Amino acid sequence: MTYSMISHLSCPKCNETYLSNTIQQLCKCGSPLLVDYKLDEVKKRVTKEELKSRPYSLWRYHELLPVEHEEHVISFEEGMTPLSKLPFLGKQMGISNLYIKDEGLVPTGSFKARGASVGISKAKELGIKHLAMPTNGNAGAAWSLYAAKAQIEAYIVMPEDAPEITRKEVSISGAQLFLVNGLISDAGKIVADLVKERGFYDASTLKEPYRIEGKKTMGYEIAEQMNWELPDVILYPTGGGVGLIGIYKALLELQQLGWISGKLPRLVAVQSEGCAPIVRAYQEGETESLFWENSETHAFGINVPKAIGDFLVLDAIYQTEGCAVAVSEDEIREAQRDVAKEEGQFICPEGAATFAAAKHLRESNWIHDSDRVVCLNTGLGIKYPDAFEVEAPLLEVYERVSFSQEN
């Protein structure tokens, strides 16, 4: 049986089509390319009930992924992360049905493993030997480790202030690591020159078509884990926006397959007040964003001043009657503490931003108490060891804990 039901690549701006069995980057018009599938054939060959007997990884949806030959799959069994209800935090926020989709539990500790698995697998299938990419940390770490397994040499450029753990992940994988005294946009310019001068495969966000296909499986999983009854709201921390674009793409595909029905979830793009180009564009009713000058946030994954796929993010928001919300750095830290204190989960700052946004939207009654709300946590909190300052009394060996003070 055919492993993938991929059809071709298409441009969402000019509708130009491209073959999927040769190396493709951007459309000639400059837009990212998207993968199309033979959904009528998928409908004939696969049922959602059949998925129950398949392995618990994102490759359970292989007909709807772009790798045509199973022997090219590079996987650490990523995917099928928990979708858990948060009753204590939900009560505190006034949201009775609050859920977390916890992507910190995939290999490499972040949702970037999804894109890396599918992107590297397709790169291997296409015969790619060298790739280059800019990153704020986690994507570079994931792609480096998956590339090592695929025997593909990776050149990674990241901002100097990216989390140290991600730098170490890149380095230990054997990838070529370079730090830049600037932002991811500056790293992107360095990669662009490397691609032009050396002919390396450009694995930058949405400059290759396949990362999004790994990310979209979060949408498949949410639907399947909710027994094909969709939530009302999905909040996603948005930098490059691939995850949100992917979830929307997945939902549209599931609709066409007839596996879901009814209204799609309202999609919410969450950004930091220190870098909120999508939010500003949404507030102004625009279809594309402007470059955000002097961007800064400790949630490094969403520090993207200008996303190449911004028009796709905004379209997903508008089409689902969603919105875009910016939260402060203090609110992100407070939400990170709240999730840990109330539910015992140490999530990353980007994930925490979605809970801060959910709180805002509940207070304004945009989210109702009865809504089923899913917040995406995109990584482990322990990958950001400098996000918090820890203060604790220092005891001498002869001292003991005193309970005379208020705790």
C-alpha positions as CSV (number, residue, x, y, z in Angstrom):
1,M,0.0,0.0,0.0
2,T,1.2,3.5,-0.7
3,Y,2.8,5.0,2.4
4,S,2.0,8.7,1.5
5,M,-0.9,10.1,-0.5
6,I,1.0,13.3,-1.4
7,S,-0.1,14.9,-4.6
8,H,2.0,18.0,-5.2
9,L,3.0,21.4,-3.7
10,S,1.0,24.5,-4.2
11,C,1.4,28.2,-3.6
12,P,-1.3,29.8,-1.4
13,K,-0.7,33.2,-3.0
14,C,-0.5,32.6,-6.8
15,N,-1.8,29.0,-7.0
16,E,1.3,27.8,-8.9
17,T,2.0,24.1,-8.4
18,Y,5.2,22.2,-8.0
19,L,6.4,18.6,-8.0
20,S,7.1,17.1,-4.6
21,N,9.8,14.6,-5.7
22,T,12.4,17.3,-6.4
23,I,13.9,19.9,-4.0
24,Q,11.6,23.0,-3.7
25,Q,12.0,26.0,-1.5
26,L,9.8,29.1,-1.9
27,C,7.4,29.7,-4.8
28,K,8.8,31.9,-7.6
29,C,6.5,34.7,-6.2
30,G,8.2,34.5,-2.8
31,S,5.5,32.7,-0.9
32,P,5.9,29.5,1.2
33,L,4.7,26.4,-0.5
34,L,2.1,24.0,1.0
35,V,1.7,20.3,0.6
36,D,-1.5,18.9,-1.1
37,Y,-2.7,15.4,-0.7
38,K,-5.1,13.1,-2.6
39,L,-7.7,13.4,0.1
40,D,-10.3,11.5,-1.9
41,E,-7.9,8.5,-2.0
42,V,-7.2,8.8,1.7
43,K,-10.9,8.8,2.4
44,K,-11.2,5.5,0.5
45,R,-8.3,3.8,2.1
46,V,-8.2,5.0,5.7
47,T,-10.8,5.4,8.5
48,K,-10.4,7.3,11.7
49,E,-11.3,4.1,13.6
50,E,-8.3,2.4,11.9
51,L,-6.0,4.8,13.6
52,K,-6.7,3.2,17.0
53,S,-4.5,0.2,16.1
54,R,-1.6,2.2,14.9
55,P,1.7,3.1,16.7
56,Y,1.5,6.1,19.1
57,S,3.5,8.5,17.1
58,L,2.8,11.2,14.6
59,W,3.6,8.7,11.8
60,R,0.2,7.1,12.5
61,Y,-1.0,9.7,10.0
62,H,1.6,8.7,7.4
63,E,-0.9,8.9,4.4
64,L,-1.2,12.6,5.2
65,L,2.5,13.2,5.5
66,P,4.9,13.9,2.6
67,V,7.4,11.0,2.9
68,E,6.7,8.5,0.2
69,H,8.9,5.6,1.3
70,E,8.8,4.4,4.9
71,E,12.5,3.5,4.9
72,H,13.3,7.2,4.8
73,V,11.5,8.0,8.0
74,I,13.7,9.4,10.8
75,S,11.8,9.1,14.0
76,F,12.2,8.9,17.8
77,E,8.5,8.1,18.1
78,E,7.5,11.7,18.5
79,G,3.9,12.8,18.8
80,M,0.8,11.8,20.7
81,T,1.6,14.1,23.5
82,P,-0.8,14.3,26.5
83,L,-3.9,16.4,26.3
84,S,-4.8,16.9,29.9
85,K,-7.5,18.8,31.8
86,L,-6.3,21.4,34.3
87,P,-9.1,21.5,36.9
88,F,-7.3,23.6,39.6
89,L,-6.0,26.3,37.2
90,G,-9.2,26.2,35.3
91,K,-11.2,27.0,38.4
92,Q,-8.8,29.8,39.3
93,M,-9.2,31.3,35.8
94,G,-13.0,30.6,35.5
95,I,-12.6,28.2,32.6
96,S,-14.3,24.9,33.5
97,N,-12.8,22.9,30.6
98,L,-9.2,24.1,30.4
99,Y,-6.7,21.7,28.8
100,I,-3.0,21.6,28.1
101,K,-1.5,19.9,25.0
102,D,2.0,19.3,26.4
103,E,4.6,19.3,23.7
104,G,7.5,19.3,26.3
105,L,7.3,15.5,26.4
106,V,8.5,14.8,22.8
107,P,12.1,14.0,22.0
108,T,14.4,17.1,22.3
109,G,11.9,18.6,24.8
110,S,10.0,20.8,22.4
111,F,7.4,20.6,19.6
112,K,10.1,21.4,17.1
113,A,10.8,17.6,17.0
114,R,7.6,17.2,15.0
115,G,8.8,19.5,12.2
116,A,12.3,18.0,12.4
117,S,11.1,14.5,12.1
118,V,9.1,15.1,8.9
119,G,11.4,17.8,7.5
120,I,14.5,15.7,7.9
121,S,12.8,12.5,6.7
122,K,11.8,14.3,3.5
123,A,15.2,15.9,3.1
124,K,16.7,12.4,3.3
125,E,14.3,11.1,0.7
126,L,15.3,14.0,-1.6
127,G,19.0,13.2,-1.2
128,I,20.0,16.3,0.7
129,K,23.4,16.1,2.3
130,H,23.8,19.6,3.8
131,L,21.2,22.0,5.3
132,A,21.4,25.4,7.0
133,M,18.9,27.2,9.2
134,P,18.5,30.2,11.6
135,T,16.9,29.4,14.9
136,N,16.0,30.9,18.3
137,G,17.2,27.6,19.9
138,N,14.8,24.7,20.0
139,A,14.3,24.2,16.2
140,G,18.1,24.2,15.7
141,A,18.5,21.7,18.5
142,A,15.8,19.4,17.1
143,W,16.9,19.6,13.5
144,S,20.6,19.0,14.5
145,L,19.8,15.8,16.4
146,Y,17.5,14.4,13.7
147,A,20.0,15.4,11.0
148,A,22.7,13.5,12.9
149,K,20.5,10.3,12.7
150,A,19.9,10.9,9.0
151,Q,23.6,11.5,8.3
152,I,22.9,15.1,7.0
153,E,25.3,17.8,8.0
154,A,23.6,20.8,9.6
155,Y,24.8,24.4,9.8
156,I,22.9,26.3,12.5
157,V,23.0,30.0,13.2
158,M,21.3,31.3,16.4
159,P,21.3,34.5,18.5
160,E,24.0,34.7,21.1
161,D,21.5,35.0,23.9
162,A,19.5,31.9,22.9
163,P,19.1,29.3,25.7
164,E,22.4,27.7,26.5
165,I,20.9,24.2,26.6
166,T,19.8,24.5,23.0
167,R,23.3,25.6,22.0
168,K,24.7,22.5,23.7
169,E,22.2,20.2,21.9
170,V,23.3,21.6,18.6
171,S,27.0,21.3,19.4
172,I,26.8,17.7,20.8
173,S,25.0,16.5,17.7
174,G,28.0,17.3,15.6
175,A,26.3,20.2,13.7
176,Q,28.2,23.3,12.8
177,L,27.0,26.0,15.3
178,F,27.4,29.7,14.8
179,L,26.2,32.5,17.2
180,V,25.3,35.9,16.0
181,N,25.2,39.1,18.1
182,G,21.7,39.9,17.0
183,L,18.2,38.5,16.4
184,I,16.9,35.5,14.4
185,S,16.3,37.9,11.5
186,D,20.0,38.6,11.5
187,A,20.7,34.9,11.7
188,G,18.4,34.4,8.7
189,K,20.5,36.8,6.6
190,I,23.7,34.8,7.4
191,V,21.9,31.6,6.4
192,A,20.6,33.1,3.2
193,D,24.2,34.0,2.2
194,L,25.3,30.4,3.0
195,V,22.5,29.0,0.9
196,K,23.3,31.2,-2.0
197,E,27.1,30.7,-1.9
198,R,27.3,27.0,-1.0
199,G,24.0,25.7,-2.4
200,F,22.9,24.3,1.0
201,Y,19.3,23.3,1.5
202,D,17.5,26.1,3.3
203,A,15.7,24.7,6.3
204,S,14.5,28.2,7.5
205,T,10.9,28.4,8.8
206,L,8.6,27.9,5.8
207,K,11.4,28.2,3.3
208,E,11.0,24.4,3.0
209,P,7.5,23.0,2.7
210,Y,7.7,20.0,5.1
211,R,8.2,21.3,8.7
212,I,4.6,22.5,8.7
213,E,3.5,18.9,7.9
214,G,5.0,17.7,11.1
215,K,3.6,20.5,13.1
216,K,0.1,20.0,11.7
217,T,-0.1,16.6,13.5
218,M,-0.9,18.5,16.7
219,G,-4.2,19.4,15.1
220,Y,-4.9,15.7,14.2
221,E,-4.0,14.6,17.7
222,I,-6.2,17.2,19.4
223,A,-9.2,16.0,17.3
224,E,-8.5,12.4,17.9
225,Q,-7.8,12.8,21.6
226,M,-11.1,14.6,22.0
227,N,-12.9,11.8,20.2
228,W,-13.3,14.0,17.1
229,E,-15.3,16.6,19.0
230,L,-13.3,19.8,18.5
231,P,-12.6,22.3,21.3
232,D,-14.0,25.8,21.1
233,V,-10.6,27.6,21.4
234,I,-7.0,26.7,20.7
235,L,-4.3,29.2,21.9
236,Y,-0.9,29.0,20.3
237,P,2.4,30.9,21.1
238,T,3.2,32.5,17.8
239,G,6.7,33.4,16.5
240,G,7.1,32.1,13.0
241,G,3.6,30.7,13.3
242,V,4.2,27.3,11.7
243,G,2.3,25.5,14.5
244,L,-0.8,27.6,14.2
245,I,-0.7,27.4,10.4
246,G,-0.3,23.7,10.6
247,I,-3.1,23.1,13.1
248,Y,-5.5,25.1,10.8
249,K,-4.3,23.1,7.8
250,A,-4.9,19.8,9.7
251,L,-8.4,20.9,10.6
252,L,-9.3,21.8,7.0
253,E,-8.0,18.4,5.9
254,L,-10.0,16.6,8.5
255,Q,-13.1,18.5,7.4
256,Q,-12.5,17.4,3.8
257,L,-12.1,13.8,4.9
258,G,-15.4,14.0,6.8
259,W,-13.7,13.0,10.1
260,I,-14.9,16.2,11.8
261,S,-17.9,18.4,11.5
262,G,-19.3,21.6,12.9
263,K,-17.6,24.9,13.6
264,L,-13.8,25.0,13.8
265,P,-12.1,26.1,17.0
266,R,-11.3,29.8,17.2
267,L,-7.5,30.0,16.8
268,V,-5.6,32.5,19.0
269,A,-2.1,33.7,18.1
270,V,-0.3,34.7,21.3
271,Q,2.7,37.0,21.4
272,S,4.7,39.0,23.9
273,E,4.2,42.7,24.1
274,G,8.0,43.0,23.3
275,C,7.5,41.4,19.9
276,A,3.9,41.4,18.6
277,P,3.8,42.0,14.9
278,I,0.9,39.6,14.3
279,V,-1.1,41.2,17.1
280,R,-0.6,44.7,15.7
281,A,-1.6,43.5,12.2
282,Y,-4.7,41.8,13.6
283,Q,-5.7,44.9,15.5
284,E,-5.4,47.0,12.3
285,G,-7.2,44.4,10.2
286,E,-4.2,43.8,8.0
287,T,-3.4,40.6,6.1
288,E,0.4,40.9,6.6
289,S,2.5,42.3,9.4
290,L,5.3,44.9,9.5
291,F,8.8,44.3,10.9
292,W,8.8,44.8,14.7
293,E,11.7,47.0,15.6
294,N,13.9,46.3,18.7
295,S,12.0,43.1,19.5
296,E,12.7,41.6,22.9
297,T,11.2,38.8,25.1
298,H,12.5,36.1,27.4
299,A,10.2,33.7,25.6
300,F,12.8,33.3,22.8
301,G,10.7,31.1,20.6
302,I,8.3,33.9,19.9
303,N,10.9,36.6,19.4
304,V,10.3,36.8,15.6
305,P,10.1,40.4,14.3
306,K,8.7,39.4,10.9
307,A,7.4,36.0,9.9
308,I,7.4,34.9,6.3
309,G,4.1,33.1,6.8
310,D,2.4,36.0,8.6
311,F,-0.4,36.1,6.0
312,L,-1.2,32.5,6.6
313,V,-1.3,33.0,10.4
314,L,-3.6,36.0,10.0
315,D,-5.8,34.1,7.5
316,A,-6.2,31.2,10.0
317,I,-7.2,33.7,12.7
318,Y,-9.8,35.5,10.5
319,Q,-11.2,32.3,9.0
320,T,-11.9,30.8,12.4
321,E,-13.1,34.0,14.1
322,G,-10.1,33.9,16.3
323,C,-7.9,36.7,17.5
324,A,-4.3,37.7,18.4
325,V,-3.3,38.7,21.9
326,A,-0.1,40.2,23.4
327,V,0.8,39.6,27.0
328,S,3.5,41.2,29.2
329,E,6.8,39.6,30.3
330,D,5.5,39.7,33.9
331,E,2.3,37.9,32.9
332,I,4.3,35.2,31.2
333,R,6.3,34.6,34.3
334,E,3.2,34.7,36.5
335,A,1.4,32.1,34.3
336,Q,4.5,29.9,34.3
337,R,4.4,29.9,38.1
338,D,0.6,29.4,38.3
339,V,0.7,26.3,36.0
340,A,3.5,24.8,38.2
341,K,1.9,25.7,41.5
342,E,-1.6,24.7,40.6
343,E,-1.0,21.7,38.3
344,G,2.6,20.6,38.9
345,Q,3.8,21.2,35.4
346,F,6.9,23.2,34.6
347,I,6.2,24.6,31.2
348,C,8.2,26.9,28.9
349,P,7.7,30.7,28.7
350,E,6.1,30.4,25.3
351,G,3.6,27.9,26.6
352,A,3.0,30.1,29.6
353,A,2.1,33.0,27.4
354,T,-1.0,31.1,26.1
355,F,-2.3,30.7,29.7
356,A,-1.7,34.4,30.3
357,A,-3.7,35.1,27.1
358,A,-6.5,32.7,28.1
359,K,-6.8,34.6,31.4
360,H,-7.1,37.9,29.5
361,L,-9.7,36.5,27.1
362,R,-11.8,35.0,30.0
363,E,-11.8,38.3,31.8
364,S,-13.1,40.1,28.7
365,N,-15.6,37.3,28.2
366,W,-14.2,36.4,24.8
367,I,-13.8,33.0,26.3
368,H,-16.8,31.7,28.1
369,D,-16.8,29.5,31.2
370,S,-18.4,26.6,29.3
371,D,-15.9,26.8,26.4
372,R,-13.4,23.9,25.9
373,V,-10.1,25.6,25.7
374,V,-6.7,24.1,24.7
375,C,-3.5,25.8,25.5
376,L,-0.4,24.6,23.7
377,N,2.8,24.2,25.7
378,T,5.6,24.0,23.2
379,G,8.4,22.9,25.4
380,L,9.9,21.9,28.8
381,G,10.5,24.7,31.3
382,I,13.8,23.2,32.3
383,K,15.2,24.2,28.9
384,Y,15.1,27.8,30.2
385,P,17.1,27.6,33.4
386,D,17.7,31.4,33.5
387,A,14.0,32.3,33.2
388,F,13.6,32.5,37.0
389,E,15.8,33.7,39.9
390,V,15.6,31.2,42.8
391,E,15.9,32.6,46.3
392,A,16.3,30.2,49.3
393,P,17.8,30.6,52.8
394,L,21.3,29.1,53.2
395,L,21.6,26.9,56.2
396,E,24.8,26.0,58.0
397,V,25.3,22.3,58.7
398,Y,24.4,22.8,62.3
399,E,21.2,24.8,61.6
400,R,17.7,23.4,61.2
401,V,14.6,24.6,59.4
402,S,12.6,27.0,61.6
403,F,8.9,27.2,61.4
404,S,8.7,30.4,63.5
405,Q,8.6,32.5,60.4
406,E,5.6,32.8,58.2
407,N,5.8,30.5,55.1
